[in-house]
Structure formats: C-alpha cells, structure tokens
Amino acid sequence: MDQGERMTTLLAFLVTLGVLITVHEFGHFQVARWFGVKVLRFSIGFGKPLYTKILGKDQTEFIIAAFPLGGYVKMLDERETPEVQIPEADLPRAFNRQAVWKRMAIVLAGPLSNLLLAVLIYWLLFMQGITGLKPILGEVAPGTPAAQASMKSGELIQSINGEPVQSWQDVRWMLLQRGSQASSVEVKAVNDGQEFHVHQLPLPKSDDMEQDILDRLGLVPFKPEVPAKVGEVLE
C-alpha cells in the first residue's frame, strides 16, 4: 500500500468515525431537547476546540475538537457543578431532576441512533440493488439433468416454480429449498431470440453435500471470452 492509499484509508476511517460519533451524540442531544433538558455543549472529539459555534436560545456550544475519537453532550446537571449556583428557572431543566424513564431514554438514544443509521444505510444499499451474476446458462454437458430438461446454452433463467430469480445466487438458493421438497422444478427461461421455454428440471437425490447443487445439475454460468488486456503496469 503506497502513501496515497494509506492517506485515503485514514481519511475514510476518520470520516466514517466522525459520522458515527455525530449520529450517536445527536441522538442524546435531540432526545434531551425533546424532554426539555438544557444542553450546554455538543462536542465532536475531545481536547482543544478547533471550531466553536454558539447557537439556539439555550446558547449551546457546538464544538469540533482536536481528537476525533469520541464526543459528548454536556447537559445541565446539579451533580456535575455543585459549587455553581444554577438559576431557579433552569432547575426543572436539569438532567438529574428528570424522571428515571426520561434519563434512560436520553442515555439509550445514542446507540439507538447508530442502529437506525445502520438500518437506513442497508435499506439504501438494497434499494440500489445487490451485485450478482445474471443467471445465463453456459455450456450444457450431455447426460446432466440440465441436458435432460432440454436446457440450452445462452438461456436466461427467469423463474423457478413461478418464483422470479435475478442472479445465480437466487437460483442456487431456490434449488436448495426445493430440492428437499420435490423431485423436479419448473424452470422458465428465455433464449437469445427472446423465445420463452419452460423446462422440467429433475432434482436428483444426492448425499454429496460438498458438491455444489449447480454442478450436480449441470447448470454452468455463462462466462464470456474476455481479452487479456493489461490495465496498469506498476513500477
């Protein structure tokens, strides 16, 4: 790994960590505000402040500090500064004066925010689709169950027993599910000429769990001939 790659990796790590910390602390901050607790400081990082901004009616300090390995939300709390006299009007807004369930909600809001972030990211990734090889059939060897079902090279498998499939992973999973339930499956496919075919693919019983079910059935993924072009020559 060269210097540029190391810097890119470090930068990506810091950005990811910063996002996780910000979301975590924002969870504490937002729930505290919902319950009327006065927030004195919202800090991303520890140590010397690099950037400070005071915002809102509570004059909350928003800080980006020198060491981005954590963060914190400082709330009004009589126990933290017993020597400082808190104005009478602010006492009901102190964290220590909140009901137990409210304090628990504020504490749990951080990790729950990270959990919701993970769910959101996975949802967005799945909305974009997942990577997989299209189930296009390669060479069909004679004597295999695929050959017995008259399946041809170049056919695109579209469904198995009426269930749509988008990739070879889908085909494998569907065949594993159906293999213990039936002796054959109905495979709908379309060829290069956009002609639809329905094949009755037999599912032979086998105790050889080490061999892939696609290999046992003679279903070989299509692999186009790719020229051996050099992409980059490293020094």
C-alpha positions as CSV (number, residue, x, y, z in Angstrom):
1,M,0.0,0.0,0.0
2,D,1.5,3.3,-1.1
3,Q,1.4,6.7,0.7
4,G,-1.6,7.9,-1.2
5,E,-3.6,4.7,-0.4
6,R,-2.7,4.9,3.3
7,M,-3.9,8.6,3.4
8,T,-7.1,7.7,1.6
9,T,-7.8,4.8,4.0
10,L,-7.0,7.0,7.0
11,L,-9.3,9.8,5.7
12,A,-12.1,7.3,5.0
13,F,-11.7,5.9,8.6
14,L,-11.9,9.4,10.1
15,V,-14.9,10.4,8.1
16,T,-16.8,7.2,9.0
17,L,-15.9,7.5,12.6
18,G,-17.0,11.2,12.5
19,V,-20.3,10.2,11.1
20,L,-20.9,7.5,13.7
21,I,-19.9,9.8,16.6
22,T,-22.1,12.7,15.3
23,V,-25.1,10.5,14.9
24,H,-24.6,8.9,18.3
25,E,-24.2,12.2,20.1
26,F,-27.1,13.8,18.1
27,G,-29.3,11.1,19.5
28,H,-28.5,12.1,23.1
29,F,-28.8,15.8,22.1
30,Q,-32.2,15.6,20.3
31,V,-34.0,13.4,22.9
32,A,-32.7,15.6,25.7
33,R,-34.1,18.7,23.9
34,W,-37.4,16.9,23.4
35,F,-37.7,16.4,27.1
36,G,-36.8,20.0,27.8
37,V,-33.3,19.3,29.3
38,K,-30.9,22.2,28.8
39,V,-27.9,21.2,26.7
40,L,-24.8,23.2,27.4
41,R,-22.3,21.6,24.9
42,F,-22.3,19.3,21.9
43,S,-18.8,18.2,21.1
44,I,-17.4,16.1,18.3
45,G,-14.0,15.0,19.5
46,F,-12.0,15.7,22.7
47,G,-9.3,18.1,23.6
48,K,-8.6,21.6,22.3
49,P,-11.6,23.1,20.4
50,L,-10.8,23.7,16.7
51,Y,-14.1,25.3,15.9
52,T,-16.8,26.6,18.2
53,K,-20.3,28.0,17.4
54,I,-22.9,29.1,19.9
55,L,-26.5,28.5,18.7
56,G,-30.1,28.4,19.9
57,K,-32.0,30.1,22.8
58,D,-30.0,27.9,25.3
59,Q,-26.7,29.2,23.8
60,T,-25.5,25.7,23.3
61,E,-21.8,25.4,22.4
62,F,-21.2,23.3,19.2
63,I,-17.6,22.2,19.1
64,I,-15.3,20.3,16.8
65,A,-12.2,19.3,18.9
66,A,-8.7,18.1,18.1
67,F,-9.0,14.4,18.8
68,P,-11.8,12.9,16.7
69,L,-12.0,9.6,18.7
70,G,-15.3,10.3,20.5
71,G,-17.6,13.0,21.6
72,Y,-20.0,14.1,24.3
73,V,-23.1,16.0,25.1
74,K,-23.0,18.1,28.3
75,M,-26.3,18.7,29.9
76,L,-27.3,20.9,32.8
77,D,-26.8,18.7,35.9
78,E,-26.5,19.9,39.5
79,R,-24.3,16.9,40.4
80,E,-21.5,18.0,37.9
81,T,-21.1,21.5,39.2
82,P,-22.3,21.6,42.8
83,E,-20.2,24.7,43.5
84,V,-22.1,26.7,40.8
85,Q,-25.5,28.2,41.6
86,I,-28.0,27.2,38.9
87,P,-30.7,29.8,38.3
88,E,-34.0,28.8,39.8
89,A,-35.7,29.0,36.4
90,D,-33.3,26.4,34.9
91,L,-33.6,23.8,37.8
92,P,-36.6,21.9,36.2
93,R,-34.4,21.5,33.1
94,A,-31.5,19.8,34.9
95,F,-30.8,16.2,33.8
96,N,-30.7,15.0,37.3
97,R,-34.2,16.2,38.0
98,Q,-35.8,14.3,35.2
99,A,-37.9,11.1,35.7
100,V,-35.9,7.9,35.5
101,W,-37.5,6.8,32.3
102,K,-36.6,10.1,30.6
103,R,-33.0,9.8,31.8
104,M,-32.9,6.2,30.4
105,A,-34.3,7.4,27.1
106,I,-31.7,10.1,26.8
107,V,-28.9,7.6,27.6
108,L,-30.2,5.0,25.1
109,A,-30.9,7.5,22.3
110,G,-27.2,7.4,21.3
111,P,-26.8,3.7,20.5
112,L,-30.3,3.6,19.1
113,S,-29.4,6.3,16.7
114,N,-26.5,4.3,15.4
115,L,-28.7,1.3,15.0
116,L,-31.2,3.3,13.0
117,L,-28.4,4.7,10.9
118,A,-27.2,1.1,10.1
119,V,-30.8,0.2,9.1
120,L,-31.1,3.2,6.8
121,I,-27.7,2.6,5.1
122,Y,-28.6,-1.1,4.5
123,W,-32.0,0.0,3.1
124,L,-30.4,2.5,0.7
125,L,-27.9,-0.2,-0.4
126,F,-30.6,-2.7,-1.1
127,M,-32.7,0.0,-2.9
128,Q,-29.6,0.3,-5.2
129,G,-29.6,-3.4,-5.8
130,I,-27.0,-6.1,-5.0
131,T,-24.2,-7.3,-7.1
132,G,-24.7,-10.7,-8.7
133,L,-24.2,-12.6,-12.0
134,K,-27.2,-12.9,-14.2
135,P,-28.4,-16.5,-14.4
136,I,-27.4,-17.0,-18.0
137,L,-26.6,-20.6,-18.8
138,G,-23.2,-21.6,-20.2
139,E,-22.3,-24.9,-21.9
140,V,-24.7,-27.7,-21.0
141,A,-22.8,-31.0,-20.7
142,P,-24.6,-34.1,-22.1
143,G,-26.1,-36.5,-19.6
144,T,-26.7,-33.9,-16.9
145,P,-30.1,-33.1,-15.5
146,A,-30.0,-29.7,-17.3
147,A,-29.4,-31.6,-20.6
148,Q,-32.3,-34.0,-19.8
149,A,-34.5,-30.9,-19.4
150,S,-33.5,-29.6,-22.8
151,M,-31.9,-26.5,-21.4
152,K,-29.6,-24.7,-23.9
153,S,-26.5,-22.5,-23.6
154,G,-27.4,-18.8,-23.6
155,E,-30.7,-19.1,-21.9
156,L,-31.5,-16.6,-19.2
157,I,-33.3,-18.3,-16.2
158,Q,-36.2,-16.1,-15.2
159,S,-38.1,-18.1,-12.6
160,I,-38.2,-21.4,-10.7
161,N,-41.6,-22.8,-9.9
162,G,-43.0,-19.3,-10.6
163,E,-40.6,-17.5,-8.2
164,P,-38.6,-14.8,-10.0
165,V,-34.8,-15.1,-9.9
166,Q,-32.3,-12.3,-10.6
167,S,-28.9,-13.9,-10.1
168,W,-27.2,-17.3,-9.8
169,Q,-27.3,-16.8,-6.0
170,D,-31.1,-16.7,-6.3
171,V,-31.1,-19.9,-8.5
172,R,-28.9,-21.8,-6.1
173,W,-30.9,-20.8,-3.0
174,M,-34.2,-21.7,-4.8
175,L,-32.9,-25.1,-5.9
176,L,-31.7,-25.9,-2.4
177,Q,-35.1,-25.0,-1.0
178,R,-37.0,-27.1,-3.5
179,G,-34.5,-30.0,-3.5
180,S,-35.8,-31.4,-0.2
181,Q,-39.4,-31.0,-1.2
182,A,-39.8,-32.2,-4.8
183,S,-38.2,-34.4,-7.4
184,S,-38.2,-31.7,-10.1
185,V,-38.8,-28.0,-10.6
186,E,-40.2,-25.9,-13.4
187,V,-37.7,-23.6,-14.9
188,K,-38.8,-20.7,-17.1
189,A,-36.1,-19.3,-19.3
190,V,-35.7,-17.1,-22.4
191,N,-33.1,-17.5,-25.1
192,D,-31.2,-15.1,-27.3
193,G,-34.1,-14.8,-29.7
194,Q,-36.4,-13.8,-26.8
195,E,-38.3,-17.1,-27.1
196,F,-39.7,-18.4,-23.8
197,H,-39.2,-22.0,-22.8
198,V,-40.4,-24.0,-19.8
199,H,-38.2,-26.8,-18.6
200,Q,-38.9,-29.6,-16.2
201,L,-35.6,-29.9,-14.4
202,P,-35.1,-33.1,-12.4
203,L,-33.6,-32.8,-9.0
204,P,-31.5,-36.0,-8.3
205,K,-31.1,-37.1,-4.8
206,S,-27.5,-37.0,-3.5
207,D,-25.8,-37.3,-0.2
208,D,-22.8,-35.4,-1.5
209,M,-23.3,-32.1,0.3
210,E,-19.8,-31.0,-0.6
211,Q,-20.6,-30.7,-4.3
212,D,-22.4,-27.5,-5.4
213,I,-26.1,-28.1,-6.4
214,L,-25.5,-26.2,-9.7
215,D,-22.6,-28.5,-10.6
216,R,-24.8,-31.6,-9.8
217,L,-27.5,-30.3,-12.1
218,G,-25.1,-29.3,-14.9
219,L,-26.0,-25.6,-14.6
220,V,-22.9,-23.7,-15.5
221,P,-22.9,-19.9,-15.5
222,F,-22.1,-18.3,-18.8
223,K,-18.6,-16.8,-19.0
224,P,-17.9,-14.5,-21.9
225,E,-14.5,-14.6,-23.6
226,V,-12.6,-11.5,-22.2
227,P,-9.5,-10.3,-23.9
228,A,-6.3,-10.4,-21.8
229,K,-5.8,-6.6,-21.8
230,V,-3.2,-5.1,-19.4
231,G,-5.0,-2.5,-17.2
232,E,-2.0,-0.9,-15.4
233,V,1.7,-1.6,-15.1
234,L,3.0,-0.9,-11.6
235,E,6.5,0.3,-11.0
